[in-house]
Every structure is written in C-alpha cells, then in structure tokens.
Amino acid sequence: MRVLIVDDEPLARARLAALLGDCAGVEIAGSVGDGEAALAALGESQVDALLLDINMPGIDGVTLARRLAGHARLQVIFCTAYEAHALKAFELGAVDYLLKPVRLERLRDALQRAQRRLADAPREPMAYLHGRMRGEEIRIALDEVICLLADEKYVVVHHRHGELLIEESLRQLEDAYPEQLIRLHRNCLVPPLRLLGVKTLADGRVLARLDGTELSPEISRRNLPAVRKLLRLG
C-alpha cells in the first residue's frame, strides 16, 4: 500500500515516515507540506492512502478530504493534535483519526483498516481518450490529462507527456465523464484534481491555476461560482 504523508510540520512528517518504516507492506509515496502539494503528488503517482494533518495553510486537511471524497479507492487517515474535528472526519469517510503524537500500534491498526477497505472497494475501469499523432493512433489515460482546450474542429488534450488531438467535442467529453471533468469556459474542461486555485487579473478576468502546466485558462463568469465552490468545498 502506497501512503502519502501530508503535514505542514517537517518534524511531524519525519516522525510519520519513521513509523511507516516499521509497518509491513507499506511504501511511502511521498511527503508534502500542504494541500496543493498533495494534489500535485496525487496527480503524478499512485497513492492508496493519505496520512493527513488538518490545520495547514492554504488547502487544509478537511477541505482536501472533501475534494477527494469521490475517490473510493483513496483512503484518508487524519493525524492531528486536536480532537475537535473528529466527527467531521468520520462524516467525510475517514478510515481513522489519530491524535499526535501518533503511536505505532494505532498507526498499524489504521493502515490495516485502510487495507481492508481497499480490498473491498470496487475497481473502476481506466478511462482513455483516443486520438492520432503523426499518423499513429494514441490513447491517453484520463488520469494523465491536465486540461482540454477546443481548437476549431478538434480538441487539444494537454497531458503529462505532451499534447494530443482528438475529434470528440468538449460537450461529448463532458457528458461522458461528468464526475471527472469540470468546465471552466466554453472552450475548456479540466479534471477537478488539477485545479489549484484562481487568480484575478487587473482587467477583471479570472484565470485558473492548474497543476502540471504553465497554462492558465480563463474561467467564464457563468462557470466561476461552480469552480469557487469546488475549490472551497470539494
């Protein structure tokens, strides 16, 4: 089981990493200090479980857990110094709620519970987008997509390894993957996990900040409320 540590305190991350070293069948997928870095890590590698702090700058642990709630195979274990959020954590489907300093026995119990949930969780079939590049048929896993931009009669798929042209329209893609794509503009769709934030320009336009690219597609006024709600509540 691959575990991502998310905590803004370096000493806390180091302690959790040391404890995970004493847990059988566990591999550390990464160690990051905030919610934005966690989203980036989730977009780059397979992660089965999070050890997630609650009080962090930017995207806090509860907000991050809300944004990830639709991913049945991603298990969340909160690790915090405060008891106040325990009820909210379990309402969000957390595997466990560990109080700092985390004890090895409690961590092992939580990880075993997460492993059982993973074993019982349905495996979703991998979704692919199909297109052509230099005369060859290419497929790209939807998980690798950064954003989709309409370009005349084609859609340009910006993904981790480059670009791909596909013939499906944004409307067809939006209808096919309603839970995996959100509309920013009539010419742009993005996977929700790629959204890091928004920035407002002096002329009033609002641009999206996306993980994995320097592209900052514009967000239309019509779609801005839904985007802000997603960033705030998940």
Secondary structure in CASP SS format (residue, H / E / C, confidence):
PFRMAT SS
TARGET T0000
AUTHOR 0000-0000-0000
METHOD secondary structure of the structure
MODEL  1
M C 1.00
R E 1.00
V E 1.00
L E 1.00
I E 1.00
V E 1.00
D C 1.00
D C 1.00
E C 1.00
P H 1.00
L H 1.00
A H 1.00
R H 1.00
A H 1.00
R H 1.00
L H 1.00
A H 1.00
A H 1.00
L H 1.00
L H 1.00
G C 1.00
D C 1.00
C C 1.00
A C 1.00
G C 1.00
V C 1.00
E E 1.00
I E 1.00
A E 1.00
G E 1.00
S E 1.00
V E 1.00
G C 1.00
D C 1.00
G H 1.00
E H 1.00
A H 1.00
A H 1.00
L H 1.00
A H 1.00
A H 1.00
L H 1.00
G H 1.00
E H 1.00
S C 1.00
Q C 1.00
V C 1.00
D C 1.00
A E 1.00
L E 1.00
L E 1.00
L E 1.00
D C 1.00
I C 1.00
N C 1.00
M C 1.00
P C 1.00
G C 1.00
I C 1.00
D C 1.00
G H 1.00
V H 1.00
T H 1.00
L H 1.00
A H 1.00
R H 1.00
R H 1.00
L C 1.00
A C 1.00
G C 1.00
H C 1.00
A C 1.00
R C 1.00
L C 1.00
Q E 1.00
V E 1.00
I E 1.00
F E 1.00
C E 1.00
T E 1.00
A C 1.00
Y C 1.00
E C 1.00
A C 1.00
H C 1.00
A H 1.00
L H 1.00
K H 1.00
A H 1.00
F H 1.00
E H 1.00
L C 1.00
G C 1.00
A C 1.00
V C 1.00
D E 1.00
Y E 1.00
L E 1.00
L E 1.00
K C 1.00
P C 1.00
V C 1.00
R C 1.00
L H 1.00
E H 1.00
R H 1.00
L H 1.00
R H 1.00
D H 1.00
A H 1.00
L H 1.00
Q H 1.00
R H 1.00
A H 1.00
Q H 1.00
R H 1.00
R H 1.00
L H 1.00
A H 1.00
D H 1.00
A C 1.00
P C 1.00
R C 1.00
E C 1.00
P C 1.00
M C 1.00
A C 1.00
Y E 1.00
L E 1.00
H E 1.00
G E 1.00
R E 1.00
M E 1.00
R C 1.00
G C 1.00
E E 1.00
E E 1.00
I E 1.00
R E 1.00
I E 1.00
A E 1.00
L H 1.00
D H 1.00
E H 1.00
V E 1.00
I E 1.00
C E 1.00
L E 1.00
L E 1.00
A E 1.00
D E 1.00
E C 1.00
K C 1.00
Y E 1.00
V E 1.00
V E 1.00
V E 1.00
H E 1.00
H E 1.00
R C 1.00
H C 1.00
G E 1.00
E E 1.00
L E 1.00
L E 1.00
I E 1.00
E C 1.00
E C 1.00
S C 1.00
L H 1.00
R H 1.00
Q H 1.00
L H 1.00
E H 1.00
D H 1.00
A H 1.00
Y C 1.00
P C 1.00
E C 1.00
Q C 1.00
L C 1.00
I E 1.00
R E 1.00
L E 1.00
H E 1.00
R C 1.00
N C 1.00
C E 1.00
L E 1.00
V E 1.00
P C 1.00
P H 1.00
L H 1.00
R H 1.00
L E 1.00
L E 1.00
G E 1.00
V E 1.00
K E 1.00
T E 1.00
L C 1.00
A C 1.00
D C 1.00
G C 1.00
R C 1.00
V E 1.00
L E 1.00
A E 1.00
R E 1.00
L E 1.00
D C 1.00
G C 1.00
T C 1.00
E C 1.00
L C 1.00
S C 1.00
P C 1.00
E E 1.00
I E 1.00
S C 1.00
R C 1.00
R C 1.00
N C 1.00
L H 1.00
P H 1.00
A H 1.00
V H 1.00
R H 1.00
K H 1.00
L H 1.00
L H 1.00
R H 1.00
L H 1.00
G C 1.00
END
